Amino acid sequence: MNFNQVNSLEMETEDHYRKKANVYRTSPEYGKMISLYPILETSIKDCKDENLVT
């Protein structure tokens, strides 16, 4: 973690957050969470193509 940015009020770029999300979705922890909560997997699939941020 870059502690110099912790005190900054500036947000990272959208690309930065997309990359972080991709890393998270391919992590073993995410796979385990999805397998433990099948309703979560269904909800994620239902929202996959939604434009949630404008």
ZATOR-476248 format. One record per residue (C-alpha): x, y, z; residue number from 1; residue in three letters. Coordinates in Angstrom, 2 decimals. Layout:
BEGIN
@c1: X&c2: Y&c3: Z&mivo: NUM&tipa: ALA
...
This chain:
BEGIN
@c1: 0.00&c2: 0.00&c3: 0.00&mivo: 1&tipa: MET
@c1: 1.26&c2: 3.43&c3: -0.89&mivo: 2&tipa: ASN
@c1: 0.88&c2: 5.38&c3: 2.35&mivo: 3&tipa: PHE
@c1: 1.65&c2: 8.67&c3: 0.63&mivo: 4&tipa: ASN
@c1: -1.73&c2: 8.45&c3: -1.08&mivo: 5&tipa: GLN
@c1: -3.70&c2: 7.59&c3: 2.06&mivo: 6&tipa: VAL
@c1: -3.91&c2: 11.24&c3: 3.08&mivo: 7&tipa: ASN
@c1: -4.74&c2: 12.38&c3: -0.44&mivo: 8&tipa: SER
@c1: -8.34&c2: 13.15&c3: -1.33&mivo: 9&tipa: LEU
@c1: -7.74&c2: 12.40&c3: -4.99&mivo: 10&tipa: GLU
@c1: -9.21&c2: 9.23&c3: -6.42&mivo: 11&tipa: MET
@c1: -7.32&c2: 6.83&c3: -8.63&mivo: 12&tipa: GLU
@c1: -8.24&c2: 6.50&c3: -12.29&mivo: 13&tipa: THR
@c1: -11.09&c2: 4.30&c3: -13.48&mivo: 14&tipa: GLU
@c1: -8.52&c2: 2.05&c3: -15.17&mivo: 15&tipa: ASP
@c1: -6.76&c2: 1.59&c3: -11.82&mivo: 16&tipa: HIS
@c1: -9.98&c2: 0.39&c3: -10.17&mivo: 17&tipa: TYR
@c1: -10.82&c2: -1.89&c3: -13.11&mivo: 18&tipa: ARG
@c1: -7.40&c2: -3.55&c3: -12.78&mivo: 19&tipa: LYS
@c1: -7.87&c2: -3.93&c3: -9.02&mivo: 20&tipa: LYS
@c1: -11.30&c2: -5.51&c3: -9.55&mivo: 21&tipa: ALA
@c1: -9.88&c2: -7.94&c3: -12.10&mivo: 22&tipa: ASN
@c1: -7.12&c2: -9.02&c3: -9.70&mivo: 23&tipa: VAL
@c1: -9.68&c2: -9.45&c3: -6.93&mivo: 24&tipa: TYR
@c1: -12.05&c2: -11.49&c3: -9.09&mivo: 25&tipa: ARG
@c1: -9.26&c2: -13.91&c3: -9.98&mivo: 26&tipa: THR
@c1: -8.08&c2: -14.35&c3: -6.39&mivo: 27&tipa: SER
@c1: -8.53&c2: -17.60&c3: -4.43&mivo: 28&tipa: PRO
@c1: -10.34&c2: -15.65&c3: -1.71&mivo: 29&tipa: GLU
@c1: -12.97&c2: -14.45&c3: -4.18&mivo: 30&tipa: TYR
@c1: -13.46&c2: -17.99&c3: -5.51&mivo: 31&tipa: GLY
@c1: -13.94&c2: -19.29&c3: -1.98&mivo: 32&tipa: LYS
@c1: -16.41&c2: -16.53&c3: -1.14&mivo: 33&tipa: MET
@c1: -18.45&c2: -17.23&c3: -4.27&mivo: 34&tipa: ILE
@c1: -18.56&c2: -20.95&c3: -3.51&mivo: 35&tipa: SER
@c1: -19.74&c2: -20.25&c3: 0.05&mivo: 36&tipa: LEU
@c1: -22.46&c2: -17.82&c3: -1.01&mivo: 37&tipa: TYR
@c1: -24.17&c2: -19.02&c3: -4.22&mivo: 38&tipa: PRO
@c1: -26.76&c2: -16.22&c3: -4.05&mivo: 39&tipa: ILE
@c1: -23.86&c2: -13.75&c3: -4.27&mivo: 40&tipa: LEU
@c1: -22.66&c2: -15.38&c3: -7.49&mivo: 41&tipa: GLU
@c1: -26.16&c2: -15.09&c3: -8.96&mivo: 42&tipa: THR
@c1: -26.40&c2: -11.43&c3: -7.94&mivo: 43&tipa: SER
@c1: -23.01&c2: -10.64&c3: -9.45&mivo: 44&tipa: ILE
@c1: -23.99&c2: -12.32&c3: -12.72&mivo: 45&tipa: LYS
@c1: -27.29&c2: -10.39&c3: -12.78&mivo: 46&tipa: ASP
@c1: -25.40&c2: -7.08&c3: -12.48&mivo: 47&tipa: CYS
@c1: -22.50&c2: -7.95&c3: -14.78&mivo: 48&tipa: LYS
@c1: -23.49&c2: -5.80&c3: -17.76&mivo: 49&tipa: ASP
@c1: -25.14&c2: -3.01&c3: -15.80&mivo: 50&tipa: GLU
@c1: -23.71&c2: 0.50&c3: -15.96&mivo: 51&tipa: ASN
@c1: -23.73&c2: 1.18&c3: -12.21&mivo: 52&tipa: LEU
@c1: -21.56&c2: 4.30&c3: -12.33&mivo: 53&tipa: VAL
@c1: -22.20&c2: 7.22&c3: -14.62&mivo: 54&tipa: THR
